[in-house]
Amino acid sequence: MAERDRRWNLARSFMDDQGVDALLVFGEHEDAGPAPVNFDTWLTNGRPGTTVAFPQNGEPVTHFPMALFSMDHLESSRRGDVMWIPPKDTRNSQDSSAIANTLVELGLTEATIGVVGLEPYPPWHPDGSVAYPLWNNILKLFPNAKFKPVEHAFAQLVMVQSTEELAVVRHTASIGDAMVKAMVNTAAAGVPESEVYAAGMAAGYSLGAMPPAMHMWSGPDPVATGIPPWAYRPQQPRILQDGDVITAELFCCFGGRHTQHQILIAVGDVHPDYERAATVVRAIYSAGLKALRPGRKFGDFTDEMLKPAEGAGGWIMGPAVHGLNPLIALCGYPQSDLARVPGAEVYAPGEDYGTILGEMELVPGMTFAFEPNYGFGRHVVHLGGTVVVGDEGAVELNPYTAKILRANGKTRKDV
């Protein structure tokens, strides 16, 4: 219970610093995929997707979305897991009336309450993750309470991983590397891209991780970055050919700790612009490793990381780095660059994305996804992995994916 006590003590100190009497923490549902808003689990060490009311004086109460969650709690207890929240402090609903009853029970009707869930959380929640009808009901029911958004401040507290948490992050990162190696050893001309996808995911599952759906595309010059199109349109997966690349963003999760892995696998000889772009990407990556030092501001670090891209003659697809555990801190990037992709001129232009939490101080124990990217024409390279802020500087967990990888599977000539 030492980790629980550490977190709860930090939460109470955080309330003092923020001048609030309690925290109300909204967690996103467990099937949200990569970059979930799971601040609730930091307080409960339990199944994601709950709402937690944590008073400064008293014990936290967690609200399950349904009674079936209590069966998970019961079964885990029966098997010997140490549950941070006892059954008496659980509730089997998280609608506005159930939350209101808890706030009354805890004597918070006229309190100042810090709320986690009302502020932007990129990329899926630009205006917060709490549903309007629920929040509107809470405001009507508690006219004398003061609600203070504290998500970004709370995120910075949570980002600093303990020694125990960092051990889990390292293990997660090693599983991610194993997933990538399984993909490399499957990829070859004549192999369906779905088999490469399956090899990576199966490796993660077999090693006890719970990776969210991978983003992956293949082809001689793909510029897409999301889940494969056969996931949402009825079509056959591509058959890999010589000269293809597989570009992927792999997410690994074990024990509630996340890592990311940016992958480019070359199948045979690929267009020379990939090596050209990779040179720029490697320079950005190396600059980031050099710049990631304790005591610096996140925004200053990202500015220095991106310097090698200046005047390189190509374009940037997305952020070069963002926070992990949780994501929240995000490097800005020029969405207007996307207009330089052949054919993109017919789409509405995007506004450049500003850096989020640029004033945040880098602290040992924070984890980041390094994902530098650069393109020339339609040839785009994403490379990188998970990096930790160490006492002296950057600690690289995934150098394996910080370079172009070469397909090592068995070619199928009869497909």
N, C-alpha and C positions, 0 to 999 in steps of 0.2 A: 504493500500500500504506500510505499515511499513515493512513487511517482504520482499517485493520486494526491497525496498531501502536498507535494511540491507544486502541482498545478493549482490546487485549490487555494493554497497560500498566495500564489501569484495572482490568482483571480481576485482575492480579497484586497491585496495591495493595490491592484489595478482599480478596484472600486474606489478606494481612498484617493488615488491620484486623479481619478475622473470626477470625483465629487458626486458619486451615485450611491444609492442605498441597496441596489440590487442589479443583477443582469438578467435580461430576457434574451435568450439565444435561440434563434431559429435555425434548424438544420435542414438541408436539402435532402430529398428522398434518396435512398441508397442506390437506385439505378440511374443516377444522373450522369454517369460516365466520367470522363476525365475532368479534372479541376472542379470537383464537387465542393459545395458550400457546406462543409461538415464540421463547423465549429462546435456543434453540440457534442461530438465524440471526444473532443479534447477534455471536456468536463465529465463525461460519463464512461469513457472507455467501452462503449457499447455499440449496438447496432445503429447505423446512421439513419437520420430522418426523424429526429425527435425535436421537441421544443423544451428548453430547460429554463426554469426560473431559479435563480441562484441569489438568495438574500445575503447581505453582508453579515447579518447575525442570524444564523440558522443553517439548516441543511438544504441542499438543492433538491428541487422536485423536477422530474422529467416526465414529459407528456409523450406517450406513444401515439402513433397515428391510428392504431387499432388494437384490440385486445390480443390478437395473435402475437404481437410483439412481446407480451408478457409470457407467452409460452417459450419463446426463445430465452428470455431471462430465466425462467424456471428451469429449463433443460440445461442451460449453461451452469447454473448453480448446482444442479444435481450431479453434474460431471466434475465438479470441483473447482470451477472458475471462481475467482474472487470478484464479486460484483461491487462496483463502486457505489451504485445507488441501490439501497435496500428496497424490497417490495413495497413497504409502507410509503415510500416517497416516489412511487410511480403512479401515473394516471393513464387510463386507456382511451383518451381522446385528446386531440390538440386543436380543436376548433376554438373559436373566440370565447364561447361561454365557459369551456373547461379551463382555458388560460385565465379568464377573469376570476373564476372561483378560486384558483390557486393564488392569484395576486391578493384577493381579499383575505384568504386564509393566512397568508404570510404578513398581513398588516401593511400592505403597500399601496393602499388606495390613494394616499396623498404623498407618496414618495417620489424621489427622483430615480428613474430607472434607466440604466444604460441598455440600449437595444442593439443587438447584432443581427443584421438582416435588412437594414434600411438604406445602406449605402451601395454604390456601384461595386460590382464584383465581375471583372471581365472574364470571358467575353460574353457570357450568356445573360448576365443580369445588369445591364447598364444603369438601371434605376432601382436596384435593390431586389432582393429575392422574396420578400414578404408579399402575400396576396393583398390587393387593395381592400376587398370586402372584410377580410379578417382584421386588418389594421384599423380600418374605419370604425368597426364595431368596438375595438379596444379603446379608441380615442373617445367615443361616445360614452362608454361605460365608466371611464375614469377621467372626468373633466378636471379634477383637482390634482391629478398626478402630472409629473413632468417626465417626458420621454426624450432621452438624449441619444442620438446615433453615435455609436462607439466602435463600429465594425472595423474601420481602418486602423484605429489605435489598438484594438484587441488583436487584430491580425499580426501586428508587429510583435506583440507579446508572445503569441503562439508560434511565430516563425522561428524563434530561438530554441533549437532542439536540445534536449538534455543528453547526457552521455548515453542513457538507455535508448532514447529515441534515435540518436545518430547510429547506434548499432543496428537498429531495425532498418534505417535508411540505407546503410551499406549493404545489408543483406538483400534488400529490395533491388538495389542497383545491380548486384551480382546476378540476380535472377533475370533482370532485364537484358544483361549481356548474353546470358544463355539463350534467351529468346531470339536475339538477333543472330547469334551463331547458328541456331537451328534454321533460320531463314536463309542465311548465306549457304548452308550446306544442302539446301533443297533447291534453290534457284538455279535454273539452267534453261537454255533454249529448248522449247518443246514442252515445258512444264506449265500447267495452268497457274496463274497468279494466285488462285484460291488455295492451292497446295502450299505455297510459300506462306500465305497468311495463316493457314491452319497449323503449319509447323511451328511458327512463332508463338501463337496463342497456346498450343498444346504444351510447349515447353514450359511456359509460365504456369499453367494449371498443374502440370505434373510435379512442379517444384513447390507447390503449395501457395502460389500467389493467386490473386484475383484481378488480373489485368482487365481494364475497360477495353472496349472495342478500339482496335488499332486504326489509324488513318493510313491508307496505302493506295498508291496508284502505280501503274507501270506503263511503259511505252518508250518510243525513241525520244520523246520530248514533252513529257507531261508537265503541266503547270498547276494542276489541281492538287489539293492538300487534304481532303477530307476522307471519310470512309469510302470504300469502293462503291462504284455506282450500282453493282449488282445487289447491294444491300437495300436499295430503295427503288430501283427500276428492274423489271424482269428482263435479264439479259445474261448471257454466258460470260464467265470470267475470261479475260484475255489469256491467250497462250503466249508465253514469253518467247521472244526472238532474239537472235544475235543483234547487238546494237541497242537493246533496250536498257533502261534503268528502272529500278524499283525505288521509289521514294516513299518513305514511311515515317510516321511519328508514332512511336511505341510508348505506351503507358503501362507502368508496372505498379502494382499495389500489393503490399503485404503488411499485415498487422496495422493497417490504418496509415501507413507511410508510403508516399508516392515518389516515384522517379520517372524521368522522361529520357527518351533515347531517340535522336534524330538520325535517320538512316538513309544512305544512298548506296544501292548495290548495283554495280555495273555488270551487265550480262554480255560478255565478249567485248569487242572494241566499240566504244561509244564516241559520240561527237566530241571533238577536241575542246569545245567550249565548256564541257563539264570540268575538265582539268583546269581550265582557265578560271572558271568560277570558283572551283575548290581552293585555288591559291588565295583568292580574296577571302573566302570563308575561313580558311585556316588562319589568316592574318587577323581577322576579327576575333576568332576564338582565342588565339594567343594573347592578343591585346586585352581581352577580358580576363584571362587568367592572371595577367600581370596587374591589372587594375583592381581586382577584387580583394580589397584589404580592409581589415577592421577599422572603424572610425570614419570612413569615408561616407559621403552621401550617395545614395543609390543613383541619383541623377548624374552626379559627377562621374561615377563609375561607368554608367552606360554611355555617356558622351565620349569617354576615352576609348571604350570598347569599339565604338563605331567608326573611329577615325580612319582605319584602313580602307573603309568603303568610299571615302571622299575622293572624288575624281577618278574612280576606277572604271568608269564608262558603262556600267551596267545598271541594274535596278535591284531594290530590296523588296522582298515579298511580304515579310512580317516581322514581328519583334525578334530581336537578337537574343533576348534573355528575359526571363520572368521568374517570379518567386515560386517556390514549391512548399507545400505543407504550411500554409496555404499558398495559392497562386498569387494573389492580390497585387503585389508589386509587378509592374509591367513596363518594359522599355518602349518608348515611343517609336513610331516608324512612319514613313511617308506612304500612305495608301495611294497617293496620287501617282506613285511609281508604277502601279499596276496598269496604268494607261499605256505604258511602254511595251506591254505584251502584244504581239501581233494579233489583231482581232478584238482586243479589249476596248477599242475606241467606241464601240456601239453600246457599251454599258455606262450607266451613270457614274460619274467620278466619285471617288471616296475622299473624305476629308482626312488630312494627316492626323495620326493618332498620337496624342500627347502622353508623356511618361506619367505613370501613376505611382505615387509615393516617392517622388523624386527627392524629397527632403529626408527620407528615412535613413537613419544611420545603420551602416553595416555592422553586424555583431557576430562574433564567433558562434557557430551553431546554426546559422541561417543556411537554407538550402535553395539552390537556384537551378533552373533548367537553362543551360546554354544551348541555344538553337540558332546560331548565326546562319544567314542564308543570303544568297546572291545569285543573280541571273544575267545571262547575256542572251537576248532574244528569247527563245522558248526553252533555253537550257538553264535550269535552276538547280542549285545545290543547297541542301540542308544538311548540316552536320552537327554533332554535339551530344551532350549527355548531362548528367547531374554533377553539380559542383557545390562544395560546401565552403563556407567562410571559416577558415581555420584561425588559429591564434596569430599566425604570421602571414597568412595570405590564403590563396585559393588551394583547395584540396580536390583534385580531379578524381571522380569515381568511375568515369566511363571513357577513358581515352580510346577504347576500341572503336567507338562510333564517331570519333572526331576526325575521321578520314574516309575517303571513298573505299568501299569494300568490294571485293570481286566475287562474283557468283562461283560457287564451288560444288554445285549439284551435278547430277548425271544427265547429260543431254539426251533428249528423246527425239530421235530422227523420224519416228514413224507416226508422229502426231501432226 
